[in-house]
Amino acid sequence: GIPVVSFNNDDSEGAAGNCRMAYMGQDMVSTGYVIAKRMIEEHGIGEGDLVFTPVEWPEAVYAGLRQRGVDMALEEVGAVSETVGTTSNPAEAQTTMVQYLLGHPETKAIIALGLTPNTVAAAAADEAGLGDIPIGGFDLSLDIVDGLKSGRLTATVDQQPYSQGFYPIAQLYLANKYGLFPSDMDTGGLGLVDGSNVDVVAPLVGTYR
């Protein structure tokens, strides 16, 4: 009898996987596909190319779903990806990514599947001597915003966590007070943040964005 909603991460099977009534968050597969398509089209990723997809925890639901979307786009052009776990510690993530890039200098692009690897991707590439490698990914931080402004990062997916925090509470309130059934909400990501619109987002990073 207790209303249940999920936010930020859904069950891998969606509504069929647990007792939640609604999910407020990103469509992980669709956004993975969108950021990969952008990287493919802008940077000429094609047959036989290797794309590095670092993520904090490869076994996490969000990582697997985003990876699925990325791979869908890469398969269309005959490219492949390789995932490495970085943890959420920025220094450890950067070291891990540098080691990967040193061992795979042929890497065509980086698509970071989480906040931490996306935040340190440019520094890792520079340290590995691959300062011109294209970078895209997920989430927003001050370092990511700086990378978008400078052109070092191509684009990022903004999953709008403020909405993910606000609307579950609003929907649970309405469910308890008026019996209104909670509804799913896609909190964004299909419209990417890049150099053309980052100035709108930048002042809000750390608060509403």
N, C-alpha and C positions, 0 to 999 in steps of 0.2 A: 503493500500500500504506500510505499515511499516513492515519490517521483525521482527518477534518475536521469541525468543527462551527462554526456561526456563532452570534453572539450580538448583541443590541441591534438590529442591522439585518439583515434577511434580503435575499436576492435578490428583486427585484420579481416574479419568477416562482416564488418558493419553491424547493422541492427540484428542480424541473425546470430552474432557471436556472443551477445550478452543481454542483460536486462535493460539496457539503456533505452529511453524513449526518444532521444534525439541526440544529434552530434553537431556541435558548433566548432568548425575548424576547416582546415585546408583539405582539398581533394589531392592527396599526396601523389597519386599516379598521374593525374592530369598536369599538375604543376611540374613534375619531373619531366614530362614530355615537352612542356612548353619551354622550359629553360634549355633543354637539350636542343630543341629545334632552333632556338635563337642562336645558340653557339654554333650549330652546324651551318646555318645560313650565313652568319656573319664572318665565320673564320674558315670556311671551306673544309670542314671535316668530312672525310669520305672513306672510300674503300680501304680497309686494312689499317686505318688510323686507330691509335690507342688513346683513350680518354681516362684520366685518373679521377676517381670518384671517392675521395676520402670522406669519412663520416665518423662521428664519435663512437657509436656502437653499431656495427653492421648487423647485429642480430635484433636490433630494436625494430618495432613495427614500422615507425616512420621511415627508417632507413631502407627497409626492404621495399616499401611501396614507392618511395621516391626513385629508388634504383630501377624498379620495374618500368616506371615512366620514362626515365632516361634511356634505358635499354631499348624500349619500343622505338624511340626516335633514331637511336644509333643503328639499330638493325635495318632501318629503311635505307641507310646509305652504306651499309657494309662495314661500319666501324664497331669497335669493341670497347668495353670498359673494364677497369680493375678497381676493386674496392679494398681499402685498408682502414682498419680501425685506428682512430687517433686519440681517443678519450676526450674529455672536456677540458683538460688542462692545456692552456694555450702553448706553454713552452714545450710540453711533451708532444703536442700535436705538430708544432712546427718542426721539431726534430725528426719525427716520424715521416713527415711529408718530404723534408729535405732528403732523407735517406732513400725514400722511394724514387724521387726525381733523379738523384745521382745514379741510381741503378737503372733508370728508364729514361734516358735523355731524349729518346724518340717520342715521348709523350706529346700529343698534339694539343691537348687542352686539359684544364682542370674544371670539373663541375663538382663543387663541394656540396655535400648533401646535408650539412648542418652548420649551425652558427660558428662553432669553434674553428673548424677547418677553413671556412670561408673567410673568417676574420684574419687568419694568419697565412692564407694562401699566397698572397703577393710577396710577403717577407720570405716565405719558404722558397718560392720560385727564384727570387733574387739571390738567396743564399746558395742555391744549387746551380747558379749560373744560367738560369733560364728566364731572364727578366722580361722576355717578350712573349712568354707563353700566355694564351688567352685564358681568362678566369671568369667563371660564373658560378652561381650557387643559390643558397637559400638564406633568408633572414637578414636582419639589419643590425649593425653596430656602428659605432663612430668610425672604426677603421674601415668597415665596408663602405660607408658613405664617402669617406675620403678617397677610397679606391675608385668609386663610381665617378666622383667629381674630376679626378685626375685622368680618367680613362683607363686606368690600370685594370679595373674590373669592368666587364662588359655589361652585366645585368645581374640582378638578384630577385628572388621571389620573396615578397613581403607577405607573411601569413597573418598579419594584423592581430597580434596577441591581445591587444586591448579589447577588441571585439569578442575574442574567445573568453576573456574573463568576465566581461560585462553581461553579455546576453544569456549565458546559462543562469545567472542569478535572476535576471529579469523574467526569464521563462519559468523558472521554478516558483517565483513569487506569484505569477499569473496562474500557474497550475494549482497552487495551494489555495489562492484566494477566490478564483473564479472557475476552476476546473478546466482551464484551457490546456489542451494537449500540447506539449512542447513540439517544436518543429525543427528539422535540420536547417543549418545555416552554413553556406560556404563563405568562409571569411576571407576569400581573396587569394590572389596569387597568379591568376591568368593574365593580369595586367602587370608586367614586370616593372621594377624600378631600375632606371638606367640614367645615363647622363642627361637625358632630355627632361626628366621630372624629379631628379634627386633633390633639387633645391626646395621643392615643396615638402619633401619628407624630412630633410635633414634637421630642421629645428624641433621636430617632434620625436626624434629617436631617444629612447629612454623614458618617454612618458606615454604619449598616445600611440606611438608607432614603434 
